[in-house]
């Protein structure tokens, strides 16, 4: 449930590289832990402001990220996961233009409660990735994927939306290069391989320019299971 389900255009050719290192549940757990840790530094007054270039405020963006984790986890949950559609929870917006979520945090619990919802939803996806057989297949809007693919998707959601949330607040957000490299190899095999992984991941998700590569106006990942 990413915020940009659009066709990919203008992507340069990939370059040969070393064998791919799989994305793991531990990678996902690290991404969730780092994101929650940074978001605890968001000032209380900043939660109602827009998150980066998104149309949502910071509170809504964290709800969206929590919902991403939840929706990926529940796709893997049935004994026979659906391949042709989502598990039929009700996804709805709380306002026109807001994110359509099944997960909404109780605003009375404040930012502390909101981040607990995020942490709990992330833990749910970590557990499902860790316990699902590797040959499990489940639906995603970009195509059928596997537990590793859903882990990588969850990491991308965590990293780039934390970037959106940190914009304008002076908070340093520089995820580990190895983590970024693994999800790039898994989901964006056509991305440039000779540049720094974190800026390349931002470029791959339409959030930055790279030297010689203008900012993408549309993008999507490839969650296809890898042999």
N, C-alpha and C positions, 0 to 999 in steps of 0.2 A: 504494500500500500504506500508506494512512494508518492511524492507530490508532483512528479513529472512523468506520467505514463505516455510518453510521446515517442515517435520514431526517431532513431538515431541518424544523424547526418554529419557529413564533414569529418569523419574520424580517419586519422592517418593509418597507414599500414603498420601492423605490429612488427616487432623485430624478434629474431630468435633470442632465447634466453636460457637460463639454467632450468632444470626440471622444477615444476611447480610444487610448492609446499602447501599441503591442504590447510584449509581454514578449520579451526576446531572450536569446540564449546568453550575451552579456556580462553581463546581469542575473544569470543563474544563476551564472556564474563569480564575480561579486562576492559573492553570498550565500554560496557555498561558502568563499571566501577569508575573509570576515568571521567565519563560524562557526568554522572551524578556528583562526583567530587567537585568538578568545576561549577556545576549549576548551583551548588550550595553557596557560591560566592555572589550570585546575582542579587543585587539590592532589592529590597521589598517593593520599592516604587517602580522598578523596571519591568515587572511582570505584565503590566497592562500595555506596554509599548510593543510595536511591531518587531518581529524577529527577522533581522536582516532584510533580504529582498522578498520574503514571503508576505502573503496577505493576512497572515494570522498574527495575533499577539503572542508573547512568549508563553503565557499560560496555555493557550490553545496548541502551540507547537509542541510543548511537552506532553499534552494529552495525545496529540497525533503520534508522537514517537512511542508513547506507551501503547497506543492502539496498534502500531506497527508490530511491536514485539508480541502483543497478544494475538493478533491475527495470524502471524506466521506460526506461532506455537500451536494454535488450535487447528490449523490446516494439517499439522502432522499428527493430531491426536486420535482420530478415528482408527479403528482396526483396519479399515480399508479407506484410506484418505481419498476424497473426491479429486478427480483429475479434470473435471469439466466446469468447476465453479467453486465458490467459497463455501465453507461451512456457514449455514444460514443464520448467523446472528443478525440483529438489527443494527445497522450503522446509520447514524443520524447526526445532523448538525444542530447545535444549540442556537445558532443565529444564521441569517443569510450570509453565505460566503465563508462560514466557518468550516473547519474540517469535519467530515462525516465519520464519526467514531462509534464503536461499541463501548469504548472505555472513556469515562468522564470522571474526573476527580471531584470530590466534595470541596467546594470553595471555602466552606467554613473551616476546613483543616489547614488552610493557608499553604504557602510554598513548601513548608516541611511535609505536609500531607501529600502535596502534588508529587514531590520527589520520591516519597515512599511508594506511590502508585507506579512511578517510572521504574524504580528499583525492583519492585515485585513483578511487574510485567516482564522486565528483562530477565529476571531469575526464572520465570516460567519458560521463556524461550530457551534459555541455557539448558534447563532440565530436559526439555523435549529434544533438543539437538543431541544431548549427551546420551539419551536412552533410546532414541529411535534407531532401528536397524539402518545401516548405510544405504541399503537398496530401497528404502521407502521413497515413494514418489507422491507429490501432492501438487495441487493447483496453485499457480500464481498468475496474475494478470499478464506478466511478460512470458509465461510459459511454464510448463511442469518443471519442478525442481526437486532437489533431494535435501536431506538434513544439512549437509555442508553448505549447499546453496542458500538455504534459509538463514544459516548462521552468518554467512557473508553479507546477505541482504541486511540483516539486523545490525551488523557492524557498520555498514555504509550509512544506514539511517541514523545510527547513534553519532557517528563522526561528523557527518555533514550538517545534521540538524543542531548539534551542539555548536558548530561553527556559526550557523544562523543565529542561535540564541546568544552567543557571545559578542556578536557584532555590535559595535558602538559602546561597549562597556569597558574596554581596556583590559579584558581578561585574556591571558595568554592561552591559546589552544593549539597545541602542536602534537598530534597523536604520534605514537611510535612508528618509525619508518617501516619496520618489519611487518607490523599489522596492516598498514596501508598497502604494502607490496603484495601481501597475500590476498587481500580482497580485490585488488586490481587484477591480479593474475586470474582469479576465479571468475570475476564478473565483467571485467573490461579488458579482455585479451587483446583488443586492438589499440589500447592506449599507448602513448610513447613510453618506452622502457628505459630511456637514457637520462631521464630527468628525475628530480626528487619526488618520492612517492606521494607525499601529502599534497603538494600543489597539483600533482597530476590527478589525484582523486578529486580535488575540487574542480579542476578543469573537466573531468569526465562527467561530473554531475551538474555542469552548466553554471558553476559559481566563480570561475576565474579564467583568466587567460594564461597561456604558456608561451614562452618564446617560440615564435614561428607558428603558433596555433591560436587563432582567435577564439574568444569565448563561444561555446556552443549555445545555440538558441533552442535546441531540442536534443534529447538524449534518452538512452535506456540501457540497462545492463542485460547481460546474457546469463541467465540462471540455469541454463541447460546442464544436466548432470555430466560430469567429466568421467571418463573411464580411468 
